[in-house]
Amino acid sequence: MNSTVETNQGRARTAIVIGAGVAGPVVALALRKAGIESVVYEPYAPGTGSRGGPITLASNGQNALAVVGADRAVKQAGHPTPRMIIQSGSGKVLGAMDDDPDLPPRITLTRADLIEKLQESAVEQGISIVYGRRFVGAVDTGRSVIARFDDHTTAEADLLIGCDGIRSTVRGIIDPAAPSPRYTGLIGLGGYVPSAGLADTGGAWHFIFGRCAFFGYVTCGERTGWFANLPVKRLDADAVRATGFEEWMERMRAAFADDAGPALDFLDRVTPDEFAPPGPLEDLPHVPQWSKGRIALVGDAAHATSPSSGQGASLAAESAVELARCLRDLPVEAAFAAYRRGRADRVERIIAAAARTNQNKAAGPIAARIRDALMPFFMERFNTPEKTAWQYGYRIDWEAAA
Ligand SMILES: Cc1cc2nc3c(=O)[nH]c(=O)nc-3n(C[C@H](O)[C@H](O)[C@H](O)COP(=O)(O)OP(=O)(O)OC[C@H]3O[C@@H](n4cnc5c(N)ncnc54)[C@H](O)[C@@H]3O)c2cc1C
Protein backbone atom coordinates (compact mmCIF):
# COMPACT_ATOMS: atom_id res chain seq x y z
CA MET A 1 0.00 0.00 0.00
CA ASN A 2 1.31 3.46 -0.84
CA SER A 3 1.53 5.80 2.08
CA THR A 4 -0.84 8.70 1.85
CA VAL A 5 0.40 11.78 3.59
CA GLU A 6 -1.98 12.48 6.44
CA THR A 7 -4.45 15.19 5.80
CA ASN A 8 -7.43 16.37 7.79
CA GLN A 9 -5.67 17.63 10.94
CA GLY A 10 -3.32 14.74 11.51
CA ARG A 11 -5.89 11.95 11.00
CA ALA A 12 -4.52 8.72 9.55
CA ARG A 13 -5.87 7.45 6.23
CA THR A 14 -4.03 4.14 5.71
CA ALA A 15 -2.76 1.34 7.94
CA ILE A 16 -0.77 -1.87 7.86
CA VAL A 17 -2.26 -4.55 10.12
CA ILE A 18 0.10 -7.29 11.31
CA GLY A 19 -1.65 -10.62 12.03
CA ALA A 20 -4.98 -12.07 10.90
CA GLY A 21 -6.01 -13.87 14.09
CA VAL A 22 -8.95 -12.33 16.00
CA ALA A 23 -7.82 -8.72 16.40
CA GLY A 24 -6.40 -8.26 12.87
CA PRO A 25 -9.54 -8.78 10.76
CA VAL A 26 -11.69 -6.90 13.29
CA VAL A 27 -9.38 -3.90 13.44
CA ALA A 28 -9.25 -3.79 9.62
CA LEU A 29 -13.07 -3.80 9.46
CA ALA A 30 -13.39 -1.16 12.16
CA LEU A 31 -10.71 1.04 10.57
CA ARG A 32 -12.58 0.90 7.29
CA LYS A 33 -15.74 2.00 9.09
CA ALA A 34 -13.68 4.88 10.50
CA GLY A 35 -12.47 5.87 7.02
CA ILE A 36 -9.00 4.27 7.20
CA GLU A 37 -8.01 1.70 4.56
CA SER A 38 -5.72 -1.13 5.62
CA VAL A 39 -4.04 -4.31 4.38
CA VAL A 40 -3.61 -7.28 6.75
CA TYR A 41 -0.43 -9.44 6.66
CA GLU A 42 -0.43 -13.01 8.03
CA PRO A 43 2.23 -15.75 7.75
CA TYR A 44 -0.14 -18.75 7.69
CA ALA A 45 -2.53 -19.60 4.84
CA PRO A 46 -6.15 -20.22 5.91
CA GLY A 47 -6.85 -23.77 7.08
CA THR A 48 -3.18 -24.76 7.52
CA GLY A 49 -3.08 -24.81 11.34
CA SER A 50 -4.68 -27.14 13.88
CA ARG A 51 -8.48 -26.82 14.24
CA GLY A 52 -7.82 -26.38 17.96
CA GLY A 53 -9.99 -27.12 20.95
CA PRO A 54 -13.27 -25.38 21.83
CA ILE A 55 -13.24 -21.70 22.69
CA THR A 56 -16.12 -19.49 23.78
CA LEU A 57 -17.07 -16.07 22.56
CA ALA A 58 -18.91 -14.12 25.25
CA SER A 59 -21.68 -11.57 24.72
CA ASN A 60 -19.33 -8.58 24.99
CA GLY A 61 -17.17 -9.97 22.18
CA GLN A 62 -20.23 -10.66 20.04
CA ASN A 63 -21.42 -7.09 20.64
CA ALA A 64 -18.05 -5.76 19.47
CA LEU A 65 -18.24 -7.92 16.33
CA ALA A 66 -21.76 -6.62 15.66
CA VAL A 67 -20.34 -3.08 15.30
CA VAL A 68 -18.38 -4.24 12.23
CA GLY A 69 -20.97 -6.71 10.90
CA ALA A 70 -18.94 -9.84 11.73
CA ASP A 71 -21.11 -11.33 14.48
CA ARG A 72 -23.61 -13.23 12.33
CA ALA A 73 -21.07 -15.47 10.58
CA VAL A 74 -19.40 -16.35 13.88
CA LYS A 75 -22.72 -17.19 15.56
CA GLN A 76 -23.67 -19.46 12.67
CA ALA A 77 -20.38 -21.36 12.99
CA GLY A 78 -20.81 -21.97 16.72
CA HIS A 79 -23.16 -23.49 19.27
CA PRO A 80 -25.00 -21.46 21.91
CA THR A 81 -23.74 -22.52 25.37
CA PRO A 82 -25.45 -20.16 27.82
CA ARG A 83 -24.96 -22.15 31.06
CA MET A 84 -21.97 -22.98 33.25
CA ILE A 85 -22.00 -25.70 35.89
CA ILE A 86 -19.08 -25.85 38.32
CA GLN A 87 -18.30 -29.12 40.09
CA SER A 88 -15.73 -30.49 42.49
CA GLY A 89 -13.68 -33.63 41.90
CA SER A 90 -16.15 -35.55 44.11
CA GLY A 91 -18.97 -34.65 41.68
CA LYS A 92 -20.63 -32.12 44.00
CA VAL A 93 -22.16 -29.14 42.18
CA LEU A 94 -20.47 -26.03 43.58
CA GLY A 95 -22.54 -23.56 41.58
CA ALA A 96 -24.19 -22.74 38.26
CA MET A 97 -24.63 -19.60 36.24
CA ASP A 98 -26.87 -18.78 33.28
CA ASP A 99 -26.05 -16.04 30.80
CA ASP A 100 -28.16 -12.91 31.16
CA PRO A 101 -31.18 -13.55 28.89
CA ASP A 102 -30.95 -9.93 27.68
CA LEU A 103 -27.51 -10.58 26.18
CA PRO A 104 -26.51 -12.84 23.27
CA PRO A 105 -25.72 -16.34 24.64
CA ARG A 106 -22.10 -17.42 24.83
CA ILE A 107 -21.03 -19.20 21.63
CA THR A 108 -18.67 -22.18 21.56
CA LEU A 109 -16.68 -23.01 18.42
CA THR A 110 -13.18 -23.98 17.39
CA ARG A 111 -10.53 -21.29 17.37
CA ALA A 112 -9.89 -22.05 13.68
CA ASP A 113 -13.57 -21.54 12.80
CA LEU A 114 -13.65 -18.24 14.68
CA ILE A 115 -10.62 -16.92 12.84
CA GLU A 116 -11.78 -18.26 9.48
CA LYS A 117 -15.16 -16.52 9.84
CA LEU A 118 -13.54 -13.24 10.85
CA GLN A 119 -11.14 -13.39 7.89
CA GLU A 120 -14.05 -14.21 5.54
CA SER A 121 -16.08 -11.28 6.90
CA ALA A 122 -13.13 -8.94 6.31
CA VAL A 123 -12.57 -10.16 2.76
CA GLU A 124 -16.31 -9.94 1.99
CA GLN A 125 -16.22 -6.30 3.02
CA GLY A 126 -13.30 -5.61 0.68
CA ILE A 127 -10.29 -5.93 3.01
CA SER A 128 -7.11 -7.44 1.51
CA ILE A 129 -5.39 -10.13 3.56
CA VAL A 130 -1.91 -11.01 2.30
CA TYR A 131 -0.91 -14.52 3.41
CA GLY A 132 2.61 -15.94 3.56
CA ARG A 133 4.27 -12.78 4.91
CA ARG A 134 5.83 -12.58 8.36
CA PHE A 135 6.52 -9.11 9.71
CA VAL A 136 10.14 -8.71 10.83
CA GLY A 137 10.71 -4.98 11.40
CA ALA A 138 9.51 -1.41 10.89
CA VAL A 139 10.81 2.10 10.46
CA ASP A 140 8.69 5.00 11.67
CA THR A 141 9.70 7.95 9.47
CA GLY A 142 7.55 10.41 11.43
CA ARG A 143 5.23 10.79 8.44
CA SER A 144 4.60 7.09 7.73
CA VAL A 145 5.63 3.58 8.79
CA ILE A 146 7.56 1.21 6.53
CA ALA A 147 7.11 -2.46 7.43
CA ARG A 148 9.58 -5.19 6.45
CA PHE A 149 8.62 -8.82 5.86
CA ASP A 150 10.58 -12.06 5.87
CA ASP A 151 10.39 -12.32 2.07
CA HIS A 152 12.29 -8.99 1.78
CA THR A 153 9.19 -7.08 0.66
CA THR A 154 8.07 -3.85 2.33
CA ALA A 155 4.82 -1.93 2.75
CA GLU A 156 4.18 1.67 3.76
CA ALA A 157 1.19 3.38 5.37
CA ASP A 158 0.27 6.11 7.84
CA LEU A 159 0.06 3.62 10.72
CA LEU A 160 1.08 0.10 11.71
CA ILE A 161 -1.20 -1.90 14.03
CA GLY A 162 0.34 -4.97 15.69
CA CYS A 163 -2.25 -7.72 16.10
CA ASP A 164 0.41 -10.40 16.22
CA GLY A 165 -0.59 -12.17 19.41
CA ILE A 166 0.98 -12.87 22.78
CA ARG A 167 4.52 -13.29 21.33
CA SER A 168 4.20 -10.05 19.35
CA THR A 169 7.18 -8.87 17.32
CA VAL A 170 5.59 -5.42 17.08
CA ARG A 171 5.54 -5.14 20.91
CA GLY A 172 9.34 -5.51 20.96
CA ILE A 173 9.68 -2.73 18.38
CA ILE A 174 7.52 -0.36 20.43
CA ASP A 175 9.46 -1.19 23.59
CA PRO A 176 12.48 -3.51 23.56
CA ALA A 177 12.07 -3.86 27.36
CA ALA A 178 8.41 -4.93 27.06
CA PRO A 179 7.45 -7.89 29.28
CA SER A 180 7.38 -11.43 27.95
CA PRO A 181 4.42 -13.76 28.54
CA ARG A 182 4.07 -14.98 32.15
CA TYR A 183 3.60 -18.72 32.67
CA THR A 184 0.60 -19.50 34.89
CA GLY A 185 1.77 -22.91 36.16
CA LEU A 186 -0.77 -24.76 33.99
CA ILE A 187 -0.52 -26.69 30.72
CA GLY A 188 -3.61 -26.62 28.47
CA LEU A 189 -4.75 -29.62 26.42
CA GLY A 190 -8.00 -30.16 24.56
CA GLY A 191 -9.91 -31.10 21.46
CA TYR A 192 -13.12 -32.84 20.41
CA VAL A 193 -14.56 -36.36 20.74
CA PRO A 194 -17.69 -37.84 19.11
CA SER A 195 -20.80 -37.07 21.19
CA ALA A 196 -22.35 -40.52 20.60
CA GLY A 197 -22.51 -42.40 23.89
CA LEU A 198 -21.86 -39.34 26.06
CA ALA A 199 -24.57 -37.49 27.99
CA ASP A 200 -25.69 -34.33 26.15
CA THR A 201 -24.82 -31.27 28.26
CA GLY A 202 -27.79 -29.34 26.79
CA GLY A 203 -25.92 -26.11 26.08
CA ALA A 204 -24.09 -26.16 29.42
CA TRP A 205 -20.34 -26.03 29.92
CA HIS A 206 -19.26 -28.29 32.81
CA PHE A 207 -16.14 -27.18 34.68
CA ILE A 208 -14.64 -29.60 37.20
CA PHE A 209 -12.10 -28.51 39.80
CA GLY A 210 -10.65 -32.01 40.12
CA ARG A 211 -8.39 -33.30 42.87
CA CYS A 212 -5.23 -32.87 40.76
CA ALA A 213 -6.30 -30.99 37.60
CA PHE A 214 -9.12 -29.08 35.91
CA PHE A 215 -11.47 -30.48 33.25
CA GLY A 216 -14.10 -28.78 31.07
CA TYR A 217 -16.53 -30.19 28.50
CA VAL A 218 -19.57 -29.20 26.44
CA THR A 219 -21.71 -30.88 23.78
CA CYS A 220 -21.61 -29.15 20.39
CA GLY A 221 -23.95 -31.25 18.25
CA GLU A 222 -22.26 -34.41 17.05
CA ARG A 223 -18.99 -33.48 18.69
CA THR A 224 -18.19 -32.75 22.30
CA GLY A 225 -15.49 -30.23 23.10
CA TRP A 226 -13.20 -30.73 26.09
CA PHE A 227 -10.10 -29.28 27.67
CA ALA A 228 -7.85 -30.05 30.61
CA ASN A 229 -5.50 -27.84 32.60
CA LEU A 230 -2.67 -29.75 34.29
CA PRO A 231 -0.56 -28.05 36.96
CA VAL A 232 3.14 -28.22 36.01
CA LYS A 233 5.24 -26.03 38.29
CA ARG A 234 8.29 -25.43 36.15
CA LEU A 235 7.73 -25.07 32.45
CA ASP A 236 10.13 -26.77 30.06
CA ALA A 237 8.71 -25.69 26.69
CA ASP A 238 10.96 -28.10 24.76
CA ALA A 239 9.79 -31.00 26.92
CA VAL A 240 6.13 -30.02 26.36
CA ARG A 241 6.70 -30.00 22.59
CA ALA A 242 8.60 -33.31 22.70
CA THR A 243 5.94 -35.16 24.74
CA GLY A 244 3.89 -37.47 22.53
CA PHE A 245 0.14 -38.05 22.37
CA GLU A 246 0.17 -41.33 24.33
CA GLU A 247 2.20 -39.83 27.15
CA TRP A 248 -0.20 -36.89 27.49
CA MET A 249 -3.10 -39.35 27.64
CA GLU A 250 -1.33 -41.28 30.37
CA ARG A 251 -0.59 -38.14 32.36
CA MET A 252 -4.21 -37.00 32.08
CA ARG A 253 -5.55 -40.43 33.07
CA ALA A 254 -3.37 -40.33 36.17
CA ALA A 255 -4.46 -36.75 36.98
CA PHE A 256 -8.20 -37.54 36.74
CA ALA A 257 -8.12 -41.12 38.08
CA ASP A 258 -9.66 -40.18 41.46
CA ASP A 259 -12.31 -37.77 40.15
CA ALA A 260 -16.01 -38.56 39.86
CA GLY A 261 -16.48 -36.70 36.53
CA PRO A 262 -16.46 -38.20 33.03
CA ALA A 263 -12.85 -37.20 32.19
CA LEU A 264 -11.63 -40.79 31.87
CA ASP A 265 -14.52 -41.62 29.50
CA PHE A 266 -13.50 -38.71 27.33
CA LEU A 267 -9.84 -39.67 27.30
CA ASP A 268 -10.76 -43.15 26.01
CA ARG A 269 -12.30 -41.46 22.94
CA VAL A 270 -9.58 -38.92 22.13
CA THR A 271 -7.71 -39.52 18.88
CA PRO A 272 -4.50 -37.75 17.78
CA ASP A 273 -6.24 -35.98 14.86
CA GLU A 274 -8.77 -34.27 17.19
CA PHE A 275 -6.19 -33.37 19.83
CA ALA A 276 -4.95 -29.75 19.81
CA PRO A 277 -1.21 -29.28 20.42
CA PRO A 278 -0.69 -28.83 24.20
CA GLY A 279 0.79 -25.55 25.36
CA PRO A 280 1.46 -23.48 28.46
CA LEU A 281 -1.28 -21.13 29.69
CA GLU A 282 0.20 -17.65 29.78
CA ASP A 283 -0.82 -14.05 30.28
CA LEU A 284 0.55 -10.50 30.12
CA PRO A 285 -0.78 -8.74 33.22
CA HIS A 286 0.59 -5.31 32.36
CA VAL A 287 2.22 -4.04 29.17
CA PRO A 288 3.46 -0.51 29.99
CA GLN A 289 3.50 0.79 26.41
CA TRP A 290 0.81 0.02 23.84
CA SER A 291 2.02 2.48 21.21
CA LYS A 292 4.92 4.56 20.04
CA GLY A 293 4.84 7.13 17.25
CA ARG A 294 2.69 5.65 14.49
CA ILE A 295 2.68 2.06 15.78
CA ALA A 296 0.16 0.53 18.22
CA LEU A 297 -0.86 -2.87 19.61
CA VAL A 298 -4.28 -4.55 19.72
CA GLY A 299 -5.41 -7.84 21.31
CA ASP A 300 -3.09 -10.35 22.99
CA ALA A 301 -0.06 -8.33 21.86
CA ALA A 302 -1.14 -5.63 24.35
CA HIS A 303 -3.23 -7.45 26.96
CA ALA A 304 -3.22 -11.25 26.90
CA THR A 305 -5.44 -12.88 29.51
CA SER A 306 -4.97 -16.56 30.29
CA PRO A 307 -7.72 -18.73 28.75
CA SER A 308 -9.34 -19.14 32.20
CA SER A 309 -11.20 -15.85 31.69
CA GLY A 310 -12.84 -17.03 28.44
CA GLN A 311 -12.38 -13.40 27.40
CA GLY A 312 -9.20 -13.10 25.29
CA ALA A 313 -10.93 -13.09 21.92
CA SER A 314 -13.72 -10.83 23.16
CA LEU A 315 -11.25 -8.31 24.55
CA ALA A 316 -9.27 -8.39 21.31
CA ALA A 317 -12.45 -7.60 19.34
CA GLU A 318 -13.43 -4.81 21.76
CA SER A 319 -9.98 -3.20 21.62
CA ALA A 320 -9.94 -3.39 17.82
CA VAL A 321 -13.20 -1.46 17.56
CA GLU A 322 -12.26 1.04 20.28
CA LEU A 323 -8.92 1.85 18.64
CA ALA A 324 -10.66 2.55 15.31
CA ARG A 325 -13.21 4.80 17.04
CA CYS A 326 -10.37 6.84 18.56
CA LEU A 327 -8.53 7.10 15.22
CA ARG A 328 -11.75 8.22 13.54
CA ASP A 329 -12.02 11.24 15.82
CA LEU A 330 -8.51 12.18 16.89
CA PRO A 331 -5.03 12.77 15.48
CA VAL A 332 -2.77 9.73 15.82
CA GLU A 333 -0.95 10.50 19.06
CA ALA A 334 -4.10 11.61 20.89
CA ALA A 335 -6.02 8.63 19.47
CA PHE A 336 -3.47 6.11 20.75
CA ALA A 337 -3.48 7.77 24.18
CA ALA A 338 -7.30 7.83 24.39
CA TYR A 339 -7.45 4.19 23.27
CA ARG A 340 -5.17 3.02 26.06
CA ARG A 341 -6.86 5.21 28.66
CA GLY A 342 -10.21 3.69 27.76
CA ARG A 343 -9.05 0.08 27.75
CA ALA A 344 -6.26 -0.57 30.27
CA ASP A 345 -8.30 -0.79 33.52
CA ARG A 346 -10.91 -3.07 32.02
CA VAL A 347 -8.50 -5.55 30.43
CA GLU A 348 -6.16 -5.65 33.43
CA ARG A 349 -9.10 -6.33 35.77
CA ILE A 350 -10.13 -9.32 33.65
CA ILE A 351 -6.55 -10.61 33.42
CA ALA A 352 -6.22 -10.42 37.23
CA ALA A 353 -9.52 -12.28 37.76
CA ALA A 354 -8.31 -15.07 35.45
CA ALA A 355 -5.05 -15.30 37.40
CA ARG A 356 -7.08 -15.93 40.59
CA THR A 357 -9.02 -18.70 38.81
CA ASN A 358 -5.70 -20.26 37.81
CA GLN A 359 -4.66 -20.44 41.45
CA ASN A 360 -7.83 -22.36 42.19
CA LYS A 361 -7.13 -24.74 39.31
CA ALA A 362 -3.65 -25.47 40.59
CA ALA A 363 -4.62 -25.71 44.28
CA GLY A 364 -2.87 -28.24 46.52
CA PRO A 365 -4.96 -30.67 48.65
CA ILE A 366 -5.57 -28.29 51.59
CA ALA A 367 -6.27 -25.23 49.42
CA ALA A 368 -8.57 -27.40 47.29
CA ARG A 369 -10.64 -28.34 50.35
CA ILE A 370 -11.02 -24.68 51.31
CA ARG A 371 -11.86 -23.80 47.67
CA ASP A 372 -14.58 -26.45 47.46
CA ALA A 373 -16.08 -25.31 50.79
CA LEU A 374 -16.13 -21.60 49.87
CA MET A 375 -16.99 -21.72 46.18
CA PRO A 376 -20.79 -22.23 46.56
CA PHE A 377 -20.93 -19.05 48.63
CA PHE A 378 -18.88 -17.06 46.12
CA MET A 379 -20.74 -18.45 43.12
CA GLU A 380 -24.09 -17.50 44.58
CA ARG A 381 -22.94 -14.09 45.72
CA PHE A 382 -20.65 -12.90 42.91
CA ASN A 383 -21.24 -15.02 39.81
CA THR A 384 -24.65 -13.62 38.97
CA PRO A 385 -25.63 -11.80 35.76
CA GLU A 386 -25.90 -8.57 37.80
CA LYS A 387 -22.45 -8.86 39.37
CA THR A 388 -20.79 -9.81 36.07
CA ALA A 389 -22.62 -7.25 33.93
CA TRP A 390 -19.52 -4.97 33.85
CA GLN A 391 -17.77 -7.76 31.94
CA TYR A 392 -20.42 -9.38 29.74
CA GLY A 393 -22.76 -6.42 29.26
CA TYR A 394 -20.03 -4.14 27.87
CA ARG A 395 -21.19 -2.36 24.72
CA ILE A 396 -19.25 -0.01 22.49
CA ASP A 397 -21.07 3.17 21.54
CA TRP A 398 -19.62 3.61 18.06
CA GLU A 399 -21.46 6.89 17.50
CA ALA A 400 -20.01 8.51 20.63
CA ALA A 401 -17.09 10.89 20.03
CA ALA A 402 -13.75 9.56 21.30
C1 LIG B 1 -5.85 -22.85 24.92
C2 LIG B 1 -6.52 -21.53 24.74
C3 LIG B 1 -7.88 -21.39 24.98
C4 LIG B 1 -8.50 -20.16 24.81
N1 LIG B 1 -9.84 -20.06 25.06
C5 LIG B 1 -10.45 -18.86 24.89
C6 LIG B 1 -11.87 -18.75 25.08
O1 LIG B 1 -12.56 -19.71 25.42
N2 LIG B 1 -12.44 -17.53 24.87
C7 LIG B 1 -11.72 -16.43 24.48
O2 LIG B 1 -12.30 -15.36 24.30
N3 LIG B 1 -10.38 -16.53 24.30
C8 LIG B 1 -9.74 -17.71 24.49
N4 LIG B 1 -8.40 -17.81 24.28
C9 LIG B 1 -7.64 -16.59 23.96
C10 LIG B 1 -7.79 -16.17 22.51
O3 LIG B 1 -7.47 -17.23 21.64
C11 LIG B 1 -6.88 -14.98 22.26
O4 LIG B 1 -7.07 -14.00 23.26
C12 LIG B 1 -7.18 -14.35 20.91
O5 LIG B 1 -6.90 -15.29 19.89
C13 LIG B 1 -6.32 -13.10 20.73
O6 LIG B 1 -6.44 -12.63 19.42
P1 LIG B 1 -5.22 -11.87 18.73
O7 LIG B 1 -5.66 -11.57 17.36
O8 LIG B 1 -4.74 -10.80 19.61
O9 LIG B 1 -4.05 -12.95 18.68
P2 LIG B 1 -4.02 -14.31 17.85
O10 LIG B 1 -5.37 -14.89 17.72
O11 LIG B 1 -2.95 -15.13 18.50
O12 LIG B 1 -3.55 -13.87 16.39
C14 LIG B 1 -2.25 -13.40 16.13
C15 LIG B 1 -2.00 -13.56 14.65
O13 LIG B 1 -0.78 -12.90 14.32
C16 LIG B 1 -0.03 -13.71 13.46
N5 LIG B 1 1.38 -13.34 13.62
C17 LIG B 1 2.21 -13.63 14.63
N6 LIG B 1 3.43 -13.13 14.40
C18 LIG B 1 3.36 -12.47 13.21
C19 LIG B 1 4.31 -11.76 12.41
N7 LIG B 1 5.57 -11.58 12.82
N8 LIG B 1 3.91 -11.23 11.23
C20 LIG B 1 2.60 -11.38 10.81
N9 LIG B 1 1.68 -12.05 11.52
C21 LIG B 1 2.05 -12.60 12.71
C22 LIG B 1 -0.35 -15.13 13.91
O14 LIG B 1 -0.07 -16.09 12.90
C23 LIG B 1 -1.83 -15.03 14.23
O15 LIG B 1 -2.64 -15.30 13.13
C24 LIG B 1 -7.74 -19.03 24.43
C25 LIG B 1 -6.37 -19.16 24.18
C26 LIG B 1 -5.76 -20.39 24.34
C27 LIG B 1 -4.28 -20.50 24.07
The ligand as a Tripos MOL2 file, in Angstrom:
@<TRIPOS>MOLECULE
LIG
   53    58     1     0     0
SMALL
NO_CHARGES

@<TRIPOS>ATOM
      1 C1         -5.8520  -22.8520   24.9230 C.3       1 LIG1
      2 C2         -6.5170  -21.5280   24.7430 C.ar      1 LIG1
      3 C3         -7.8760  -21.3940   24.9770 C.ar      1 LIG1
      4 C4         -8.5000  -20.1590   24.8070 C.ar      1 LIG1
      5 N1         -9.8420  -20.0620   25.0570 N.ar      1 LIG1
      6 C5        -10.4540  -18.8620   24.8860 C.ar      1 LIG1
      7 C6        -11.8670  -18.7480   25.0810 C.ar      1 LIG1
      8 O1        -12.5580  -19.7110   25.4200 O.2       1 LIG1
      9 N2        -12.4410  -17.5280   24.8730 N.ar      1 LIG1
     10 C7        -11.7210  -16.4350   24.4810 C.ar      1 LIG1
     11 O2        -12.3000  -15.3560   24.2970 O.2       1 LIG1
     12 N3        -10.3810  -16.5290   24.3000 N.ar      1 LIG1
     13 C8         -9.7430  -17.7140   24.4860 C.ar      1 LIG1
     14 N4         -8.3970  -17.8070   24.2770 N.ar      1 LIG1
     15 C9         -7.6350  -16.5920   23.9590 C.3       1 LIG1
     16 C10        -7.7940  -16.1680   22.5070 C.3       1 LIG1
     17 O3         -7.4680  -17.2330   21.6360 O.3       1 LIG1
     18 C11        -6.8780  -14.9770   22.2620 C.3       1 LIG1
     19 O4         -7.0740  -14.0030   23.2620 O.3       1 LIG1
     20 C12        -7.1760  -14.3520   20.9090 C.3       1 LIG1
     21 O5         -6.9030  -15.2890   19.8910 O.3       1 LIG1
     22 C13        -6.3170  -13.1010   20.7310 C.3       1 LIG1
     23 O6         -6.4400  -12.6280   19.4180 O.3       1 LIG1
     24 P1         -5.2160  -11.8720   18.7250 P.3       1 LIG1
     25 O7         -5.6620  -11.5670   17.3620 O.co2     1 LIG1
     26 O8         -4.7350  -10.8000   19.6070 O.co2     1 LIG1
     27 O9         -4.0480  -12.9530   18.6780 O.3       1 LIG1
     28 P2         -4.0160  -14.3090   17.8510 P.3       1 LIG1
     29 O10        -5.3710  -14.8850   17.7160 O.co2     1 LIG1
     30 O11        -2.9500  -15.1320   18.5010 O.co2     1 LIG1
     31 O12        -3.5470  -13.8750   16.3920 O.3       1 LIG1
     32 C14        -2.2520  -13.4030   16.1340 C.3       1 LIG1
     33 C15        -1.9980  -13.5630   14.6500 C.3       1 LIG1
     34 O13        -0.7800  -12.8990   14.3230 O.3       1 LIG1
     35 C16        -0.0340  -13.7070   13.4590 C.3       1 LIG1
     36 N5          1.3820  -13.3440   13.6180 N.ar      1 LIG1
     37 C17         2.2110  -13.6300   14.6340 C.ar      1 LIG1
     38 N6          3.4280  -13.1290   14.3970 N.ar      1 LIG1
     39 C18         3.3600  -12.4720   13.2120 C.ar      1 LIG1
     40 C19         4.3090  -11.7560   12.4100 C.ar      1 LIG1
     41 N7          5.5690  -11.5820   12.8200 N.pl3     1 LIG1
     42 N8          3.9150  -11.2280   11.2300 N.ar      1 LIG1
     43 C20         2.6000  -11.3840   10.8120 C.ar      1 LIG1
     44 N9          1.6780  -12.0490   11.5240 N.ar      1 LIG1
     45 C21         2.0500  -12.6000   12.7080 C.ar      1 LIG1
     46 C22        -0.3510  -15.1290   13.9110 C.3       1 LIG1
     47 O14        -0.0660  -16.0910   12.8960 O.3       1 LIG1
     48 C23        -1.8320  -15.0290   14.2320 C.3       1 LIG1
     49 O15        -2.6440  -15.3010   13.1310 O.3       1 LIG1
     50 C24        -7.7430  -19.0320   24.4260 C.ar      1 LIG1
     51 C25        -6.3730  -19.1630   24.1790 C.ar      1 LIG1
     52 C26        -5.7640  -20.3860   24.3360 C.ar      1 LIG1
     53 C27        -4.2820  -20.5010   24.0740 C.3       1 LIG1
@<TRIPOS>BOND
     1     1     2 1
     2     2     3 ar
     3     2    52 ar
     4     3     4 ar
     5     4     5 ar
     6     4    50 ar
     7     5     6 ar
     8     6     7 ar
     9     6    13 1
    10     7     8 2
    11     7     9 ar
    12     9    10 ar
    13    10    11 2
    14    10    12 ar
    15    12    13 ar
    16    13    14 ar
    17    14    15 1
    18    14    50 ar
    19    15    16 1
    20    16    17 1
    21    16    18 1
    22    18    19 1
    23    18    20 1
    24    20    21 1
    25    20    22 1
    26    22    23 1
    27    23    24 1
    28    24    25 2
    29    24    26 1
    30    24    27 1
    31    27    28 1
    32    28    29 2
    33    28    30 1
    34    28    31 1
    35    31    32 1
    36    32    33 1
    37    33    34 1
    38    33    48 1
    39    34    35 1
    40    35    36 1
    41    35    46 1
    42    36    37 ar
    43    36    45 ar
    44    37    38 ar
    45    38    39 ar
    46    39    40 ar
    47    39    45 ar
    48    40    41 1
    49    40    42 ar
    50    42    43 ar
    51    43    44 ar
    52    44    45 ar
    53    46    47 1
    54    46    48 1
    55    48    49 1
    56    50    51 ar
    57    51    52 ar
    58    52    53 1
@<TRIPOS>SUBSTRUCTURE
     1 LIG1         1 GROUP 0 **** ****
